[in-house]
Amino acid sequence: MFKRATYQEGCLRRKKRTRGPDVWVYRYWTTNAAGKRVQLKKQIGNVNKLPTESAARKAVDALRITINSDTARGTPGRMSVQQLWDHYVMNEMPRLAPSTADCYSTYAKKWILPRWGNYAIGDVKTIQVERWLLDDVALADGSRTKIRTAMSTMYSHAVRWEFISHHPISSGVPVGSGGKRGPSAGVRVSSLRRKEPTVVTPEQFNLGLAKLDFRDRLLVFLFSTLATRRGEAGALQWQDCDLENAVVQIRHSFYWRRGGILKTTKSRTSAAPMPLHPILVQALREWKLHAPYSGPTHFVFASRRKKFPGTKPLDLAAVLKKKIQPVFEKLGVRGTCVTAI
């Protein structure tokens, strides 16, 4: 005889501690490997972070969905988009790269949740999302595409957990039905540039280099010859530069938010050794003589702050905005995307 699945609310209590602020503790029942029902408890947070019971209950919603996942599958599509996002943050966000997690969080909190947060996930339709992105989201096509990607990732999570049986963002057809999947079947948003990248003439490039300080001139030359990403240039350490053999090894990428994170490169191709032009080798040698820190593990473009003795790179976005762009703007070159020819 089948046992009817019931939705478990659990028990939330405020608990005093000998030291430190009170904490919120959530208790619930689960079945262990032996088939026996046991009670578990999980600390949700302290009262400094969650000052009211309503705040604590909101924080526990995602966990409640997880422990009731079998029941949630029985009523697919009725959880809200906000609840789906909270569940995604708890179960999938820790696996993402910090930069990806921050990107998704920004677009979700600023755009997705204010518009769709109160909708049941089963009520969100492909054409509704597409028209919203095209008509109401006043952003460049590239940013609209990122919003679409964030929503698609959320719904992929919902399908995986069987909270819903179809994916309105990616395909709009029931999963497993054999229907066509791909960009033509889901939300369609162009990711083409609205403006072509600014092209710098050789004369403008040389004039701009002549007006820059040596460090900034080296940065421009490094970007233009190696075509590195900003994070990869920031993470470059002196031990990565084999100046004797004129080779540089891109081993890491640096993420400036969250206090600074040194992470792996975006792809294996990015980590491949690259040859250095003789002029760049000479420039790096000269910079090493004048750089504030030149030890093997020090960053090539290290921050001069004493509390980061060679252990944190310069904020290259700030260098670009405050040092390099103003010089080229005076020469009639505007825009952040600069291509030397």
Residue pairs with C-beta under 8 A, 6 or more apart in sequence:
5 70
5 71
5 74
6 71
7 68
7 71
8 28
8 29
8 64
8 67
8 68
8 71
9 64
10 26
10 27
10 28
10 60
10 64
10 67
11 26
11 27
11 28
12 24
12 25
12 26
12 27
12 44
12 53
12 56
12 57
12 60
13 24
13 25
13 27
14 22
14 23
14 24
14 25
14 47
14 53
14 56
15 22
15 23
15 24
15 25
16 22
17 23
20 46
21 46
21 47
21 48
22 46
22 47
23 43
23 44
23 45
23 46
23 47
24 43
24 44
24 45
24 46
24 47
24 50
24 53
24 56
24 59
24 60
25 41
25 42
25 43
25 44
26 41
26 42
26 43
26 44
26 60
26 63
27 39
27 40
27 41
28 39
28 40
28 41
28 42
28 63
28 64
28 67
29 37
29 38
29 39
29 40
30 37
30 38
30 40
30 67
31 37
31 38
32 38
42 63
44 50
44 56
44 59
44 60
44 63
45 56
45 59
50 56
50 59
61 83
61 86
62 83
62 86
62 87
62 89
62 90
62 91
63 90
65 72
65 79
65 83
65 86
65 87
65 163
66 87
66 90
66 91
69 161
69 162
72 79
72 161
72 162
72 163
73 161
73 162
73 163
76 122
76 162
76 163
76 164
76 165
77 120
77 121
77 122
77 123
77 163
77 164
77 165
78 120
78 121
78 122
79 87
79 120
79 121
79 163
80 117
80 118
80 119
80 120
80 121
81 112
81 113
81 116
81 117
81 118
81 119
81 120
81 121
81 124
81 154
82 113
82 117
82 118
84 121
84 154
84 155
84 157
84 158
84 163
85 108
85 112
85 113
85 117
85 154
87 157
87 161
88 153
88 154
88 157
89 105
91 157
92 153
92 157
93 101
93 104
93 105
96 104
97 255
97 263
98 255
98 257
98 258
98 261
98 263
99 255
99 257
99 263
102 257
102 258
103 146
103 150
104 150
104 153
107 143
107 146
107 147
107 150
108 150
108 154
111 137
111 147
112 147
112 150
112 151
112 154
115 132
115 136
116 124
116 129
116 151
121 155
121 158
121 163
121 164
122 164
124 168
125 168
126 168
126 169
126 172
126 186
126 187
129 148
129 151
129 168
129 169
129 187
130 187
130 188
130 189
133 144
133 147
133 148
133 187
133 189
134 144
134 189
137 143
137 144
137 147
139 147
140 194
141 189
141 190
141 191
141 192
141 193
141 194
142 191
142 193
144 189
144 191
145 189
145 190
145 191
148 169
148 187
148 189
151 169
151 187
152 167
152 169
152 170
152 186
152 187
155 164
155 167
155 168
155 169
155 170
156 167
156 170
158 164
159 165
159 166
159 167
159 175
165 174
165 175
166 172
166 173
166 174
166 175
167 173
167 175
167 186
168 186
168 187
169 186
169 187
170 181
170 185
170 186
170 187
171 179
171 180
171 181
171 182
171 185
171 186
172 185
172 186
173 179
173 180
173 181
173 185
179 185
195 335
197 335
197 337
197 338
197 339
198 333
198 334
198 335
198 337
198 338
198 339
199 339
199 341
200 208
200 328
200 333
200 338
200 339
200 340
200 341
201 341
202 340
202 341
204 328
204 331
204 332
204 333
205 224
205 340
207 331
208 220
208 324
208 327
208 328
208 331
208 333
209 217
209 220
209 221
211 327
211 330
212 220
212 323
212 324
212 327
213 323
214 286
214 287
214 290
215 287
215 301
216 319
216 323
216 324
217 283
218 283
218 284
218 287
219 233
219 301
219 316
219 319
219 324
220 324
221 279
221 280
221 283
222 228
222 233
222 280
223 233
224 340
225 276
225 277
225 280
226 233
226 248
226 274
228 236
228 250
229 253
229 266
229 270
230 316
230 317
230 320
231 253
231 254
231 255
231 263
232 250
232 252
232 253
232 254
232 265
232 270
233 301
233 316
234 253
234 254
234 256
234 299
234 301
234 313
234 314
234 316
235 250
235 251
235 252
235 253
235 254
235 262
235 299
235 313
236 248
236 250
236 299
236 300
236 301
237 251
237 252
237 296
237 297
237 298
237 299
237 300
238 288
238 294
238 295
238 296
238 297
238 298
238 300
239 296
239 297
240 248
240 249
240 250
240 251
240 300
241 248
241 276
241 284
241 300
242 248
242 249
243 276
243 281
243 284
243 285
243 288
246 275
246 276
246 277
246 278
246 281
247 273
247 274
247 275
247 276
248 273
248 274
248 276
249 271
249 273
249 274
250 265
250 270
250 271
250 272
250 274
251 265
251 271
252 262
252 263
252 264
252 265
253 262
253 263
253 264
253 265
253 266
253 270
254 260
254 261
254 262
254 263
254 313
255 261
255 262
255 263
256 315
256 317
260 312
264 271
265 271
276 284
284 300
287 300
288 294
291 298
291 300
291 302
292 302
292 304
292 310
293 299
293 302
293 309
293 310
295 310
297 310
298 310
298 311
299 310
299 311
299 312
299 313
299 314
300 313
301 313
301 314
301 316
302 308
302 310
302 311
302 312
302 313
302 314
303 312
303 313
303 314
303 315
305 312
320 336
325 336
328 334
328 338
